[in-house]
C-alpha cells in the first residue's frame, strides 16, 4: 500500500512547507493503519529532514519518484523510504532505504544478523538494519511477479542519520560482512557517500510508473506452510524470517546450544493468528535436526500433525522424511508421560494453549502435560495464544506454563517470554484482526468499525448460505486451497451413518469432515470443517457458518450455550455449572465459544466469507462495517 508518493521535486517542496509528516499521518488514518503516534510523528520529522538533505543534493532528475512508509503487501510491515528510477543504462532500479533513529549499538556475536540497541525504553536485541531491509525485499520478491524479475535492480541500504560511527564500529563488525555486502549502512557523517551511492544507481526518471504497477499487480499465489514443510525440513529456506521472527529464532538456537541439563530454560513465545508461529517452529525443527539435536515438534492437534505427515511423506523428492520418520518427529502432547528427565534436547510445542491436564483417550493418564514436557526437555519451547483456548480441557495459557515451571523449581530467570508481532495471514491486515477481537468482545482494540475500502482483505457477509458456499467452492476449484467451516452447533450424525447430512440450513445440506487430513483432501470442499480440523492451519479463502451459539441480547453479543451440538465436547464439565449459575463457568464457556469463532474467522489468507444463522448476529456485525 502506497502511503506517500511524490516526485523528487514534490518531496522537497513538501519538506520546505513542513507538511510531509501531516500527509503521511492523514493517509494512516484514511487507511485505518495503526501507528502515527507522537513518537512516530517526531521520528518522521527528524528522519525526513535528513533524507531531504540527501535527496536535494543528488543529481537525479526532478521527476524521479519517492515513496515513504510503503506498506508491504500481505504483511503489516512498512519500508521507510524508496526511490524509483532508472540507471544510466536504462535499467529499472528501486533503492530501499531503512531509516533509523539509533545513536549507538552493540554487536551480538553468537547470533546471525542481530544487534543490540536502545528500543522501547531499554537495551534490546533486534535485527541488523542490513538484514531487516534485505529481508523485506526477499519477502516482497516471493509474492511479486514484477519484483522477482531479475531485470529489475533492487538495492537495499540503511541510513542511521543520528549515529556517529566509532573507530571499532559494532554495526560494521566482521560477523555482519555477508549482509553488509548486500546492503550498505550509511552513518551521520556518510551523507556524501550516500549521495554518491544514489547518483551511481539512479540517473533517469521512472517513465513506466513501475512502483504503481507493483502496488496494483495480482500477486503470486500465497505460500502455504503445508506445501513447503518438506523442503524446510530438508534445509531449504522457504520462508524469510522477519523482525521478531528472526530475533526469536536466533535466541532459540543459541539456547539450544547453551542450555545444559543442570540449568534448563523454558521459552514461551506469544503470538496471535497469522504471526508465523508454525513457520518458526518448523524452521527451528529443521535447523536443530541439522545441528544433530534430538528435537521434536509437538502438538495436541492430531489433524495438524497428520496433515504435515501426509504432505511431507508423499513428496517423493524428500525420501529421508518418510511416514515412519515423520511419525517420530511430530508427536502428540501426551507422549511424554514416561519420558526421562531431559530425554530430549528440545521439544517445540505448537498451539500450546491446547495442552491438557491428563492424557489418553479417557483422559486418565499422566499428571500434567505442561509438566511432563518441561521435565522431558533441556529446552521446551511453547508457542501460545491465550485467545485460542477452544475447549474446557485446554490449560496451556502463558500463566499456567509459568506457574508449572516454578512449581518444579525452574527459577524466573530460567523462564523467557518473547512475542511475535508480524501478521502474515489476513493479507497482512492487522486492522481486520483487531476488528474481529472487538466485534467478538474478546478484547478492546483501536478498530471498532471495519472500513472494507481501507483494508487489503476480502471480507463478505452473505444472506444466503448456499451462495456463500458456491463462491468458496468456485475459488477452491482453482487450487484446492479454500474451505468452509462452521461452529459446532449441529450433531455429528454422519459419524455413524454416512447417508445422513449433519448441517442442514434450508436447502443447504452437508456433512462434517470425516478424517483428520480434511484440509488437504481433494474433495474436502464437499464437507464442512470444525475447530478441531482447522486450528493451526490456513486456507486462501475461508467460508464460515456462524451458528446459533452466538446471540445478541440488549445490543450486546453473547454466547448461547444451549445451541451447542449434543456431540460437542468443548464445554464438557461446564454445562452443569452454567445451569447452577456459576459465574466462572459462564465466563469460561463464553470465552471458548468466542475464541472458536476468532480462530475460524482468521483462517483465510486472502479473504473470509461469512453466513450467520442468527439474523440478529448478522445485523450486529453489519452495523460494525463501514
Number of C-alpha atoms within 10 A of each C-alpha: 17 17 19 19 19 16 18 22 16 16 25 21 15 16 16 12 9 13 14 21 22 15 13 19 20 14 16 17 13 13 17 22 20 13 12 19 10 9 9 13 15 13 17 23 16 15 19 22 18 18 20 18 13 17 23 15 14 21 15 22 16 17 17 21 25 22 21 23 19 18 18 19 23 23 21 20 19 17 19 20 20 21 25 25 29 23 20 13 10 13 17 22 23 25 20 23 25 22 24 17 16 16 15 17 18 17 20 19 14 12 16 17 24 25 21 19 19 16 12 7 6 9 12 13 20 20 21 24 27 26 25 24 26 25 19 21 19 17 18 21 17 18 18 18 14 20 20 15 10 8 11 15 16 18 20 25 24 26 25 23 22 18 17 15 18 10 6 8 14 19 24 15 14 11 17 21 15 12 18 23 11 15 22 20 21 20 20 14 14 16 18 13 13 21 18 15 16 20 18 14 21 27 21 23 23 23 13 11 12 18 22 12 11 17 17 11 12 12 17 12 12 16 14 16 19 19 14 18 22 26 17 20 23 17 14 13 12 17 18 18 22 23 22 18 21 23 22 21 20 18 17 19 17 13 17 22 13 13 16 14 13 8 12 23 26 23 23 22 20 20 21 21 24 28 21 21 24 20 22 22 20 20 21 25 25 22 18 21 16 13 13 9 15 16 24 26 24 25 22 23 22 17 21 23 22 19 20 22 24 16 17 24 21 15 14 10 12 14 14 14 20 16 18 11 13 20 15 10 18 22 21 17 26 24 16 22 19 10 14 12 14 19 15 19 22 27 23 27 29 27 25 32 25 25 26 21 20 19 21 11 7 7 12 10 14 17 13 18 24 27 19 21 28 26 22 21 27 26 29 27 26 29 27 25 21 20 21 25 27 26 23 19 18 19 21 25 23 19 11 13 24 21 14 16 21 14 11 11 10 18 15 12 8 16 16 13 14 15 18 22 19 21 21 20 27 31 24 25 24 23 26 26 23 19 22 23 20 18 23 21 16 16 12 13 15 12 21 17 20 23 17 16 12 15 20 19 21 17 20 14 17 15 13 15 21 16 13 20 23 12 13 23 20 12 16 21 12 9 10 19 23 28 30 28 25 24 23 28 21 21 17 21 16 17 15 8 9 11 10 14 19 21 22 11 12 9 8 13 14 16 22 24 22 16 13 19 21 22 26 20 13 13 10 22 24 16 20 23 27 18 19 17 22 23 20 21 21 24 25 25 26 27 32 29 25 22 21 21 21 25 21 17 11 6 10 12 18 19 22 16 20 11 15 22 16 12 12 14 13 22 20 12 12 18 16 12 13 17 10 11 11 13 11 12 20 19 12 18 24 20 22 22 25 26 23 24 23 21 21 26 26 25 28 28 25 22 23 26 22 24 23 22 19 15 14 16 22 19 12 16 18 14 11 15 12 10
